[in-house]
Amino acid sequence: RLDAVAIDDTGVGGGVTDPLKTSGIRLRPVNFSAIDLVKRPDRYANNKAEMYFYLRDAFEETFKSHDNPLAGLCIPNDKRLIHQLNMQKYHFSAKQQYLLESHEALQKRGEKSPDRADALALAHLAGRIGGASPNNAMKINAAARRESMGSKVLKEQF
């Protein structure tokens, strides 16, 4: 059973969001450049920045509390995902808020769209929205650690 689904509603994502609105799933459309979901507008310039920094915080928590299966986040040892998480740069807005570089800026640097990283950030956000139960989180994290799926901290740019 799905507690919640966060879906990229930026640009053409709306074509996916609209049919799901009548599905009965707890749906949270996320426009990356909007500020409607930002809980800390003093710190984050848009939804994407806050979503990714919450993800970064979960990775850091994993390393600080690696013995606690309820803490942090485990991801598969997927080279493309790890690259996409680490390739993204941030800067500050005129209001000194965190702002991640756009997909267009990534493409100018020769990088592809970070689809897997975006999906992970959205899934992490959905867990926060849906209030995933601690018991389920514990089972998932413990199983992931047993399977040596590994996790990486976003050290390079974050």
C-alpha positions in Angstrom: 0.0 0.0 0.0 1.3 3.5 -0.9 1.1 6.1 1.8 1.8 8.9 -0.6 3.3 9.6 -4.0 5.3 12.7 -4.9 5.5 13.2 -8.6 7.4 15.7 -10.7 4.9 18.2 -12.0 7.4 20.5 -13.6 6.8 21.1 -17.3 5.5 18.0 -19.1 5.1 16.2 -15.7 1.6 17.6 -15.5 0.5 15.1 -18.2 1.3 12.3 -15.7 -0.1 14.0 -12.7 -3.6 14.8 -14.1 -4.8 11.2 -14.6 -3.4 10.2 -11.2 -5.5 12.8 -9.3 -8.6 10.6 -9.7 -6.8 7.3 -8.7 -7.4 7.7 -4.9 -3.7 7.7 -4.2 -2.5 10.4 -1.9 -0.7 12.5 -4.5 1.6 15.4 -4.1 2.5 17.1 -7.4 5.9 18.9 -7.0 6.9 21.7 -9.3 10.7 21.9 -8.6 10.9 25.6 -9.3 7.9 26.6 -7.2 8.0 27.5 -3.5 4.6 26.1 -2.4 6.0 23.1 -0.4 9.0 24.9 1.1 9.0 24.8 4.9 12.0 27.0 5.3 11.7 29.9 2.7 14.5 31.7 4.6 16.9 28.9 3.7 15.7 27.4 0.4 14.8 29.2 -2.8 12.5 26.5 -4.2 11.0 23.0 -3.7 13.9 21.3 -5.5 16.5 22.9 -3.2 14.7 22.0 0.0 13.9 18.5 -1.3 17.5 17.7 -2.1 18.9 19.2 1.2 16.4 17.1 3.2 17.8 14.1 1.2 21.3 15.2 2.1 20.4 15.4 5.7 19.1 11.8 5.6 22.4 10.6 4.2 24.3 12.5 6.9 22.1 11.0 9.6 22.9 7.5 8.2 26.6 8.1 8.8 26.1 9.6 12.2 23.8 6.8 13.4 24.9 3.8 11.3 23.9 1.4 14.0 20.3 2.6 14.2 18.1 1.0 11.4 15.5 3.8 11.9 18.0 6.5 11.1 19.0 7.8 7.7 18.7 6.3 4.3 20.1 3.4 2.3 20.3 3.4 -1.4 21.4 0.8 -4.0 25.0 0.9 -5.1 23.9 2.4 -8.4 26.8 4.3 -10.1 24.5 6.4 -12.2 22.4 7.4 -9.2 25.4 8.2 -7.1 26.9 10.3 -9.9 23.7 12.2 -10.4 23.5 13.0 -6.7 27.1 14.2 -6.6 27.2 16.1 -9.9 24.7 18.8 -8.9 26.0 22.1 -7.8 24.3 24.7 -5.7 24.7 28.4 -5.3 22.9 31.1 -3.4 20.0 33.3 -4.5 20.0 37.1 -4.1 18.2 36.4 -0.8 21.0 34.0 0.3 18.8 30.9 -0.1 20.2 27.6 -1.3 19.4 27.0 -5.0 20.4 24.0 -7.0 21.5 24.4 -10.6 18.9 23.9 -13.3 18.7 21.0 -15.7 19.7 23.5 -18.4 22.9 24.4 -16.5 23.6 20.7 -16.1 23.3 20.1 -19.8 25.6 23.1 -20.5 28.2 21.2 -18.4 27.6 18.1 -20.5 25.5 16.3 -17.9 22.2 14.6 -18.5 19.0 15.2 -16.5 19.4 13.6 -13.1 16.3 11.5 -13.4 17.3 8.9 -10.8 18.4 11.4 -8.3 15.2 13.4 -8.8 13.2 10.2 -8.3 15.0 9.4 -5.1 14.4 13.0 -3.8 10.7 12.7 -4.7 10.4 9.3 -3.0 12.1 10.7 0.1 9.7 13.6 0.1 6.7 11.3 -0.3 7.9 9.4 2.8 7.9 12.7 4.7 4.5 13.6 3.3 2.9 10.2 3.8 4.3 9.8 7.3 5.8 6.4 6.6 5.6 4.3 9.7 8.9 3.9 11.7 8.3 0.2 11.8 8.3 -0.1 8.0 11.3 2.3 7.8 13.2 0.1 10.2 12.5 -3.1 8.2 13.5 -1.5 4.9 16.7 0.1 6.2 17.7 -3.1 8.1 17.1 -5.2 5.1 19.1 -2.8 2.9 22.0 -2.9 5.2 22.0 -6.7 5.4 22.1 -6.8 1.6 25.1 -4.5 1.5 23.3 -2.0 -0.7 25.4 0.7 0.7 24.8 4.4 1.0 26.8 7.5 -0.1 26.8 10.9 1.4 26.6 13.8 -0.9 30.0 15.2 0.1 31.3 16.7 -3.1 28.9 19.5 -3.6 26.8 19.5 -0.5 
